[in-house]
Every structure is written in structure tokens, then in C-alpha cells.
Amino acid sequence: MSRTVNKFAILLALLMIVELSTCAL
């Protein structure tokens, strides 16, 4: 269970980073 949650959190963080990058550009 914790592993799936960890993967989900990592994916969410990656998405946020991508959104920030696009906003910065």
C-alpha cells in the first residue's frame, strides 16, 4: 500500500514541477 501511495505522490510532484516549468516559460 505504501509503495503505491509513494508512486502516486512522486507522480503528483512531477506533474506539479512540469506545470511550474510551463508557467515559468
mmCIF entry with sequence, helices, sheets and N, C-alpha, C, O atoms, coordinates in Angstrom:
data_MODEL
# 
_entry.id   MODEL 
# 
_entity.id                         1 
_entity.type                       polymer 
_entity.pdbx_number_of_molecules   1 
# 
_entity_poly.entity_id                      1 
_entity_poly.type                           'polypeptide(L)' 
_entity_poly.nstd_linkage                   no 
_entity_poly.nstd_monomer                   no 
_entity_poly.pdbx_seq_one_letter_code       MSRTVNKFAILLALLMIVELSTCAL 
_entity_poly.pdbx_seq_one_letter_code_can   MSRTVNKFAILLALLMIVELSTCAL 
_entity_poly.pdbx_strand_id                 A 
# 
loop_
_entity_poly_seq.entity_id 
_entity_poly_seq.num 
_entity_poly_seq.mon_id 
_entity_poly_seq.hetero 
1 1  MET n 
1 2  SER n 
1 3  ARG n 
1 4  THR n 
1 5  VAL n 
1 6  ASN n 
1 7  LYS n 
1 8  PHE n 
1 9  ALA n 
1 10 ILE n 
1 11 LEU n 
1 12 LEU n 
1 13 ALA n 
1 14 LEU n 
1 15 LEU n 
1 16 MET n 
1 17 ILE n 
1 18 VAL n 
1 19 GLU n 
1 20 LEU n 
1 21 SER n 
1 22 THR n 
1 23 CYS n 
1 24 ALA n 
1 25 LEU n 
# 
_struct_asym.id          A 
_struct_asym.entity_id   1 
# 
_struct_conf.conf_type_id            HELX_P 
_struct_conf.id                      HELX_P1 
_struct_conf.pdbx_PDB_helix_id       AA1 
_struct_conf.beg_label_comp_id       SER 
_struct_conf.beg_label_asym_id       A 
_struct_conf.beg_label_seq_id        2 
_struct_conf.pdbx_beg_PDB_ins_code   ? 
_struct_conf.end_label_comp_id       ALA 
_struct_conf.end_label_asym_id       A 
_struct_conf.end_label_seq_id        24 
_struct_conf.pdbx_end_PDB_ins_code   ? 
_struct_conf.beg_auth_comp_id        SER 
_struct_conf.beg_auth_asym_id        A 
_struct_conf.beg_auth_seq_id         2 
_struct_conf.end_auth_comp_id        ALA 
_struct_conf.end_auth_asym_id        A 
_struct_conf.end_auth_seq_id         24 
_struct_conf.pdbx_PDB_helix_class    1 
_struct_conf.details                 ? 
_struct_conf.pdbx_PDB_helix_length   23 
# 
_struct_conf_type.id          HELX_P 
_struct_conf_type.criteria    ? 
_struct_conf_type.reference   ? 
# 
loop_
_atom_site.group_PDB 
_atom_site.id 
_atom_site.type_symbol 
_atom_site.label_atom_id 
_atom_site.label_alt_id 
_atom_site.label_comp_id 
_atom_site.label_asym_id 
_atom_site.label_entity_id 
_atom_site.label_seq_id 
_atom_site.pdbx_PDB_ins_code 
_atom_site.Cartn_x 
_atom_site.Cartn_y 
_atom_site.Cartn_z 
_atom_site.occupancy 
_atom_site.B_iso_or_equiv 
_atom_site.pdbx_formal_charge 
_atom_site.auth_seq_id 
_atom_site.auth_comp_id 
_atom_site.auth_asym_id 
_atom_site.auth_atom_id 
_atom_site.pdbx_PDB_model_num 
ATOM 1   N N  . MET A 1 1  ? 0.841 -1.204 0.000   1.00 0.00 ? 1  MET A N  1 
ATOM 2   C CA . MET A 1 1  ? 0.000 0.000  0.000   1.00 0.00 ? 1  MET A CA 1 
ATOM 3   C C  . MET A 1 1  ? 0.873 1.250  0.000   1.00 0.00 ? 1  MET A C  1 
ATOM 4   O O  . MET A 1 1  ? 0.653 2.169  -0.790  1.00 0.00 ? 1  MET A O  1 
ATOM 5   N N  . SER A 1 2  ? 1.855 1.281  0.880   1.00 0.00 ? 2  SER A N  1 
ATOM 6   C CA . SER A 1 2  ? 2.711 2.474  0.983   1.00 0.00 ? 2  SER A CA 1 
ATOM 7   C C  . SER A 1 2  ? 3.461 2.715  -0.328  1.00 0.00 ? 2  SER A C  1 
ATOM 8   O O  . SER A 1 2  ? 3.694 3.857  -0.726  1.00 0.00 ? 2  SER A O  1 
ATOM 9   N N  . ARG A 1 3  ? 3.831 1.624  -0.983  1.00 0.00 ? 3  ARG A N  1 
ATOM 10  C CA . ARG A 1 3  ? 4.579 1.776  -2.239  1.00 0.00 ? 3  ARG A CA 1 
ATOM 11  C C  . ARG A 1 3  ? 3.721 2.472  -3.292  1.00 0.00 ? 3  ARG A C  1 
ATOM 12  O O  . ARG A 1 3  ? 4.190 3.379  -3.980  1.00 0.00 ? 3  ARG A O  1 
ATOM 13  N N  . THR A 1 4  ? 2.470 2.048  -3.416  1.00 0.00 ? 4  THR A N  1 
ATOM 14  C CA . THR A 1 4  ? 1.579 2.664  -4.409  1.00 0.00 ? 4  THR A CA 1 
ATOM 15  C C  . THR A 1 4  ? 1.371 4.138  -4.077  1.00 0.00 ? 4  THR A C  1 
ATOM 16  O O  . THR A 1 4  ? 1.371 4.990  -4.967  1.00 0.00 ? 4  THR A O  1 
ATOM 17  N N  . VAL A 1 5  ? 1.193 4.430  -2.798  1.00 0.00 ? 5  VAL A N  1 
ATOM 18  C CA . VAL A 1 5  ? 0.993 5.824  -2.377  1.00 0.00 ? 5  VAL A CA 1 
ATOM 19  C C  . VAL A 1 5  ? 2.236 6.638  -2.706  1.00 0.00 ? 5  VAL A C  1 
ATOM 20  O O  . VAL A 1 5  ? 2.135 7.776  -3.165  1.00 0.00 ? 5  VAL A O  1 
ATOM 21  N N  . ASN A 1 6  ? 3.410 6.053  -2.471  1.00 0.00 ? 6  ASN A N  1 
ATOM 22  C CA . ASN A 1 6  ? 4.667 6.743  -2.754  1.00 0.00 ? 6  ASN A CA 1 
ATOM 23  C C  . ASN A 1 6  ? 4.754 7.051  -4.240  1.00 0.00 ? 6  ASN A C  1 
ATOM 24  O O  . ASN A 1 6  ? 5.107 8.166  -4.625  1.00 0.00 ? 6  ASN A O  1 
ATOM 25  N N  . LYS A 1 7  ? 4.434 6.072  -5.074  1.00 0.00 ? 7  LYS A N  1 
ATOM 26  C CA . LYS A 1 7  ? 4.485 6.281  -6.528  1.00 0.00 ? 7  LYS A CA 1 
ATOM 27  C C  . LYS A 1 7  ? 3.523 7.386  -6.933  1.00 0.00 ? 7  LYS A C  1 
ATOM 28  O O  . LYS A 1 7  ? 3.858 8.233  -7.762  1.00 0.00 ? 7  LYS A O  1 
ATOM 29  N N  . PHE A 1 8  ? 2.321 7.380  -6.347  1.00 0.00 ? 8  PHE A N  1 
ATOM 30  C CA . PHE A 1 8  ? 1.327 8.402  -6.664  1.00 0.00 ? 8  PHE A CA 1 
ATOM 31  C C  . PHE A 1 8  ? 1.841 9.780  -6.269  1.00 0.00 ? 8  PHE A C  1 
ATOM 32  O O  . PHE A 1 8  ? 1.679 10.746 -7.015  1.00 0.00 ? 8  PHE A O  1 
ATOM 33  N N  . ALA A 1 9  ? 2.458 9.871  -5.099  1.00 0.00 ? 9  ALA A N  1 
ATOM 34  C CA . ALA A 1 9  ? 2.997 11.152 -4.622  1.00 0.00 ? 9  ALA A CA 1 
ATOM 35  C C  . ALA A 1 9  ? 4.090 11.642 -5.560  1.00 0.00 ? 9  ALA A C  1 
ATOM 36  O O  . ALA A 1 9  ? 4.154 12.828 -5.882  1.00 0.00 ? 9  ALA A O  1 
ATOM 37  N N  . ILE A 1 10 ? 4.953 10.725 -5.998  1.00 0.00 ? 10 ILE A N  1 
ATOM 38  C CA . ILE A 1 10 ? 6.044 11.094 -6.913  1.00 0.00 ? 10 ILE A CA 1 
ATOM 39  C C  . ILE A 1 10 ? 5.457 11.598 -8.224  1.00 0.00 ? 10 ILE A C  1 
ATOM 40  O O  . ILE A 1 10 ? 5.912 12.606 -8.765  1.00 0.00 ? 10 ILE A O  1 
ATOM 41  N N  . LEU A 1 11 ? 4.448 10.901 -8.734  1.00 0.00 ? 11 LEU A N  1 
ATOM 42  C CA . LEU A 1 11 ? 3.811 11.318 -9.991  1.00 0.00 ? 11 LEU A CA 1 
ATOM 43  C C  . LEU A 1 11 ? 3.196 12.701 -9.837  1.00 0.00 ? 11 LEU A C  1 
ATOM 44  O O  . LEU A 1 11 ? 3.329 13.544 -10.724 1.00 0.00 ? 11 LEU A O  1 
ATOM 45  N N  . LEU A 1 12 ? 2.526 12.935 -8.719  1.00 0.00 ? 12 LEU A N  1 
ATOM 46  C CA . LEU A 1 12 ? 1.897 14.232 -8.476  1.00 0.00 ? 12 LEU A CA 1 
ATOM 47  C C  . LEU A 1 12 ? 2.951 15.333 -8.419  1.00 0.00 ? 12 LEU A C  1 
ATOM 48  O O  . LEU A 1 12 ? 2.769 16.404 -8.998  1.00 0.00 ? 12 LEU A O  1 
ATOM 49  N N  . ALA A 1 13 ? 4.056 15.067 -7.718  1.00 0.00 ? 13 ALA A N  1 
ATOM 50  C CA . ALA A 1 13 ? 5.140 16.054 -7.615  1.00 0.00 ? 13 ALA A CA 1 
ATOM 51  C C  . ALA A 1 13 ? 5.701 16.351 -9.000  1.00 0.00 ? 13 ALA A C  1 
ATOM 52  O O  . ALA A 1 13 ? 5.966 17.507 -9.331  1.00 0.00 ? 13 ALA A O  1 
ATOM 53  N N  . LEU A 1 14 ? 5.880 15.315 -9.805  1.00 0.00 ? 14 LEU A N  1 
ATOM 54  C CA . LEU A 1 14 ? 6.414 15.505 -11.160 1.00 0.00 ? 14 LEU A CA 1 
ATOM 55  C C  . LEU A 1 14 ? 5.467 16.376 -11.978 1.00 0.00 ? 14 LEU A C  1 
ATOM 56  O O  . LEU A 1 14 ? 5.906 17.272 -12.699 1.00 0.00 ? 14 LEU A O  1 
ATOM 57  N N  . LEU A 1 15 ? 4.173 16.114 -11.863 1.00 0.00 ? 15 LEU A N  1 
ATOM 58  C CA . LEU A 1 15 ? 3.184 16.900 -12.604 1.00 0.00 ? 15 LEU A CA 1 
ATOM 59  C C  . LEU A 1 15 ? 3.249 18.367 -12.184 1.00 0.00 ? 15 LEU A C  1 
ATOM 60  O O  . LEU A 1 15 ? 3.194 19.259 -13.030 1.00 0.00 ? 15 LEU A O  1 
ATOM 61  N N  . MET A 1 16 ? 3.367 18.616 -10.883 1.00 0.00 ? 16 MET A N  1 
ATOM 62  C CA . MET A 1 16 ? 3.454 19.988 -10.381 1.00 0.00 ? 16 MET A CA 1 
ATOM 63  C C  . MET A 1 16 ? 4.690 20.683 -10.929 1.00 0.00 ? 16 MET A C  1 
ATOM 64  O O  . MET A 1 16 ? 4.625 21.848 -11.322 1.00 0.00 ? 16 MET A O  1 
ATOM 65  N N  . ILE A 1 17 ? 5.816 19.976 -10.959 1.00 0.00 ? 17 ILE A N  1 
ATOM 66  C CA . ILE A 1 17 ? 7.068 20.538 -11.479 1.00 0.00 ? 17 ILE A CA 1 
ATOM 67  C C  . ILE A 1 17 ? 6.896 20.904 -12.944 1.00 0.00 ? 17 ILE A C  1 
ATOM 68  O O  . ILE A 1 17 ? 7.316 21.977 -13.378 1.00 0.00 ? 17 ILE A O  1 
ATOM 69  N N  . VAL A 1 18 ? 6.276 20.008 -13.704 1.00 0.00 ? 18 VAL A N  1 
ATOM 70  C CA . VAL A 1 18 ? 6.064 20.263 -15.138 1.00 0.00 ? 18 VAL A CA 1 
ATOM 71  C C  . VAL A 1 18 ? 5.184 21.497 -15.316 1.00 0.00 ? 18 VAL A C  1 
ATOM 72  O O  . VAL A 1 18 ? 5.462 22.343 -16.165 1.00 0.00 ? 18 VAL A O  1 
ATOM 73  N N  . GLU A 1 19 ? 4.130 21.597 -14.519 1.00 0.00 ? 19 GLU A N  1 
ATOM 74  C CA . GLU A 1 19 ? 3.230 22.747 -14.619 1.00 0.00 ? 19 GLU A CA 1 
ATOM 75  C C  . GLU A 1 19 ? 3.970 24.030 -14.291 1.00 0.00 ? 19 GLU A C  1 
ATOM 76  O O  . GLU A 1 19 ? 3.793 25.043 -14.967 1.00 0.00 ? 19 GLU A O  1 
ATOM 77  N N  . LEU A 1 20 ? 4.802 23.992 -13.250 1.00 0.00 ? 20 LEU A N  1 
ATOM 78  C CA . LEU A 1 20 ? 5.583 25.177 -12.870 1.00 0.00 ? 20 LEU A CA 1 
ATOM 79  C C  . LEU A 1 20 ? 6.533 25.552 -13.993 1.00 0.00 ? 20 LEU A C  1 
ATOM 80  O O  . LEU A 1 20 ? 6.703 26.733 -14.296 1.00 0.00 ? 20 LEU A O  1 
ATOM 81  N N  . SER A 1 21 ? 7.150 24.564 -14.606 1.00 0.00 ? 21 SER A N  1 
ATOM 82  C CA . SER A 1 21 ? 8.101 24.819 -15.698 1.00 0.00 ? 21 SER A CA 1 
ATOM 83  C C  . SER A 1 21 ? 7.383 25.493 -16.862 1.00 0.00 ? 21 SER A C  1 
ATOM 84  O O  . SER A 1 21 ? 7.887 26.465 -17.424 1.00 0.00 ? 21 SER A O  1 
ATOM 85  N N  . THR A 1 22 ? 6.207 24.979 -17.226 1.00 0.00 ? 22 THR A N  1 
ATOM 86  C CA . THR A 1 22 ? 5.454 25.559 -18.340 1.00 0.00 ? 22 THR A CA 1 
ATOM 87  C C  . THR A 1 22 ? 5.020 26.980 -17.993 1.00 0.00 ? 22 THR A C  1 
ATOM 88  O O  . THR A 1 22 ? 5.031 27.864 -18.850 1.00 0.00 ? 22 THR A O  1 
ATOM 89  N N  . CYS A 1 23 ? 4.639 27.197 -16.746 1.00 0.00 ? 23 CYS A N  1 
ATOM 90  C CA . CYS A 1 23 ? 4.219 28.537 -16.326 1.00 0.00 ? 23 CYS A CA 1 
ATOM 91  C C  . CYS A 1 23 ? 5.405 29.496 -16.386 1.00 0.00 ? 23 CYS A C  1 
ATOM 92  O O  . CYS A 1 23 ? 5.260 30.647 -16.797 1.00 0.00 ? 23 CYS A O  1 
ATOM 93  N N  . ALA A 1 24 ? 6.572 29.019 -15.976 1.00 0.00 ? 24 ALA A N  1 
ATOM 94  C CA . ALA A 1 24 ? 7.774 29.856 -15.989 1.00 0.00 ? 24 ALA A CA 1 
ATOM 95  C C  . ALA A 1 24 ? 8.114 30.256 -17.420 1.00 0.00 ? 24 ALA A C  1 
ATOM 96  O O  . ALA A 1 24 ? 8.522 31.387 -17.684 1.00 0.00 ? 24 ALA A O  1 
ATOM 97  N N  . LEU A 1 25 ? 7.936 29.299 -18.346 1.00 0.00 ? 25 LEU A N  1 
ATOM 98  C CA . LEU A 1 25 ? 8.257 29.593 -19.743 1.00 0.00 ? 25 LEU A CA 1 
ATOM 99  C C  . LEU A 1 25 ? 7.208 30.553 -20.306 1.00 0.00 ? 25 LEU A C  1 
ATOM 100 O O  . LEU A 1 25 ? 7.285 30.936 -21.474 1.00 0.00 ? 25 LEU A O  1 
# 
